[in-house]
Amino acid sequence: MSVSTATSPSVSPSTRKARRRGAALGVTAWVVGIGFCLPALWMVLTSFHAEADAATNPPSLAAALTLDGYRTFFGGGGGPTPWPPLVNSLAASFFSTVLVLLLALPAAYALSIRRVRKWTDVMFFFLSTKMLPVVAGLLPVYLFAKNAGLLDNIWLLVLLYTSMNLPIAVWMMQSFLADVPVSIIEAAQVDGARLPTVLGRVVAPVAGPGIAATALICFIFSWNELLFARVLTGVVAGTAPVHLTTFVTSQGLFLAQLCAASVVVSLPVLVAGYAAQDKLVQGLSLGAVK
């Protein structure tokens, strides 16, 4: 009886080269990703150090860990409480995001599904509003707020953040709504649905991931805004980023307290992004694969 042995086909040199290239790219991607995460990880570690250990040069990785920075941030050492700035940031970001969505959805509907005349010119106008440097509009906005008696008012920030994020929201949602099938909209209109019903019960559920991605990005932009909040607010309407600047004083930089405050201020955005990560990825990838 003869026994036949099957030999596995040899791998071609081009295949081995492609595998090595893929492995090299994978390792490079991991190195770059870890490099991007290192500053955030270093900030978290420094927030658990004492001020003396955080100020050492070179910094000490084996320094003792403590919660003094977080206690000081939350007013444990007799300092100012961070809750009013955090509440102000949450209110300004939330209400401005809601207003942006309410205004951007019908605008994107008119620019993508029921297109108005010269809609490309309208889109370019929205984009052109982001070409002006923010600092160039700071003085006119300040003079307007001063004459209108709106300085140190949280609702002024809501209006400013709405106007700042609206062009980006319209651009994003226009691309999302362009993928909504027109047939379901026409079917709803045949059944007697009016425009508010079409937007709320037909378009919004279909474009839900895109709307969620737009809302999250607008919320992040509003939460992180510093320049207008620093100039236009004071004691009453100061936001969390403005509160962070109080840790840089003439007496020096309180690095451990600043890192602890930065970690706390970053948590709401991180939690929102983690909770909506599936919607964010799905929304940002709409139209990428046909």
N, C-alpha and C positions, 0 to 999 in steps of 0.2 A: 504494500500500500504506500502510495506516495503522498507526502504532506506538502501542501502548497503554502507558502508564507506570503502575506500581503504587506507590502512596504508602503509606508505613508508617503504621499507625494512630497517632493522637496519644495521648500518655500523659495520662491524666486528672489533674487537680490532686490528687485524693486519693491516687493512686499516687505522685506526686512527693513529696507530703508524707510519706507512709509511708517512702519511700526516704531522705529527708533525716533523718527521725527515727531510722531504723535506722543510718545512717551516724554520727549524733551519739552514739547509744548505743554503737556500736562504738569510737569514739574515746574516749569516757568510760571504757569498760571497759579499754582499753589504758592510759590515764593512771592509773587506779586500780591496775591490776596492776603497772605500773612503780613507782608510789608504794609499794606493799607490798614490792617487791624492793629498793628503794633502801637501807634499813637493813642488809640482809644484804650487799649489794654494798659498802657503806661499811665494814662490819666486815671483809670480805675485804681491801679495799684498805689499811685501817689496819694489818692484821696484817703487811703487808709493809713498814711504815715503821719507822724507828728511834723509840725512846721520845721523843727530843727533838722529832722532827717530828710524832709522834702527839699530843703535848701542846700544840701550838701552837693559838692561838685568834685568828682563824679558822683551821681546819685547811688545810694546804697539799696540793693535789691533785698538784702537780708535784714533790713531795719524792722523794728517791732511794729506791729499793726495796732491801730487804735481807731476809735470812732469819734475822736475829738472834732475832726473836720465836719462831720455830719451834725454833731451836737451844736457846734457853733453856727452852722448854716440854718438850722431850725430854731435859732434863738436861745439855745441852752446856755450860752455864756453871757446873756444879757444884751445881745445884739439885736438888730431889727429882725422881725419875723418875715419869712419869705412868702407867706401865704397870700397876701394881697397882690404882689407881682405875679405869682403863679395863676391866681384866679383871673387877673386882668389879661394875661396871655391866653388863657383858655377861652375867656369870653370873646376877645378880639378875634382869635383864630376861628372859633366855632361859628360865630355870627357872620363873619366875613365870608367863610366858606359856604355857608348856606345861601347867602345873597349871591355869591358868584354862580352857584349851581342854578339858582332860580333864573338868573339873567342869561347864563351861557347856554342852557338847554334850548330855549326857543330861538336864540340867535344861531346856534349850530344847526338847528332844524331848518331854518331859512337859508342857510348857506350850504347845506349838504343834500337835503331831501327835496324841499320846495325852494329851489334856488332862486334868489332874487337876481335882478339884472346887475351885471358887472360884479358878481360875487367875488371874483378874484381880486378886484380892486379893494373891496371891503376887507378881505383877508390880509392884503398887504398893508392897509391902514392899521389894522389891529397889530400887526407885527411891527410897524414903524413906531408905535407908541413905546415899545421896549428899547428903542435905539437911543432915547434920551438918557444921559447919565442921571442917576437918582439924585445926586448932589446938586445938579443944575436946577431941579425943581424944588429944592428944599426951602430956599428963601421965599419964593412966591407962596408956597403952601404955609409957611410960618406966618407971613404977613396976613394972609387970608384968615388963618386960625386966630390970630391975635385980634384982628378987627371984628371977627364974628364972635369972640368970646368963647372959643372952643379949645383953648390951650388946656392941657392936662385933663382931657376928656376922652374917655375910652371909646365913645361913639365916633369921634374923629378918626381914630385908628381903624375902626371897623370900615368906615367909608374909604379910607386910603388903601387899606389892604384889599378891599373889594375892587377898586379901580386898578390896582397894580396887578392883581391876579386874573382879572377878567380876560385880557387878551390871550394869555396862555391857555386859560380854560376853554375859550372859544376855539382856538387852534386845535387843541387836543380832542375836544368833543366833536368837532366837525369831521375829523378823520374817523372817529368811532361811529358816528351816526351815518356816515356814508356807506357802512356795511349793513345797515338795517334794511331788510327786504321791503321794497315799496309795496309789494302785494298785500302784506298784512295791514299796512296803513290804509290802503284803498279799501280793503275788506271792512275795516272798522268804520271808515267814512260811509260806506254803503249802508252799514247798519245804523247810521245816524249819529255816530260819535263826533263830537266837536273837537276843536283843536286842544283845549285843556285835557280832555279825556284821552285823546290820541297821545299826547305827550306823557301823561301820567300813567296810563294803563297799557300802552302799547310800546312806545318808544323807550321809555325809561326801563322797563324790565328787560327788554332785549339788549339794550346798551348798558346794563347794570355794571358789568366789570369796568367798562371805560369810564363811567361816571364815578365809580369808587376810586379808580386810579387818579382821576382829575381832582376829586375831593381831597385825597391824601396829599397830593403834591401841593395844592393850594394851602392846606392846613400847615404843612411843613414850612412853606415860604412865609406864611404869616407868623408862625411861632418863632422863627429864627430872625425875623426882621429887627434891626437894631437902630439904624440911622434915624428914621423918622420918630421912633419911640423915644430915643435919647433926647432929641431936640424938642419935640412937641409935648412931652409929658414931664411931670414932676413927681410930686408925692402921691397924688391920688391915683393916677392912671399909669404909673410906671409898670413896665412888663418884666418878665423874667430875664431876658437878655440885658436889660438896663440894670437889673439888680446884680448881675454878675460883675458889672464894672465897678461896683462899690468895693470889691475885694482888691482892687488896684488903687492904693492910696499913697499919699505923700510919705507915709511911714514905711512903705515897701510893698512888695508883692507877697500876699499870703497864699502861697502856692497850694498847700494842702487843702485849705478852705475853698480856694477857687476850683480845684479839681473835684472836690466833693459837691460843690454847687453845680458844676457843669454836668456831673453824672446825674444828679437829681433832675436838672432841667432837661436833659436829653431823654429821660425815661419815658415821658408821655409820647414823644414822637416814635421812639423805638417800639413801645407797646402797640401803638396804632399801626405802625408798619408791619409788625409781626402778625397782628390780628387780621390784617387785610392783605397779607402777602400773596395769597392765591388770586384774589381779585386784582391786585396790582399787576402781577405777572400776566394774567389773562387779559387785562385791559390794555397794557402796553404792547402786547403782542397781537392785538386785533388787526386783521388785515395783512399780517406778515406772512401767513400761510393761507393760500387759497385752495 
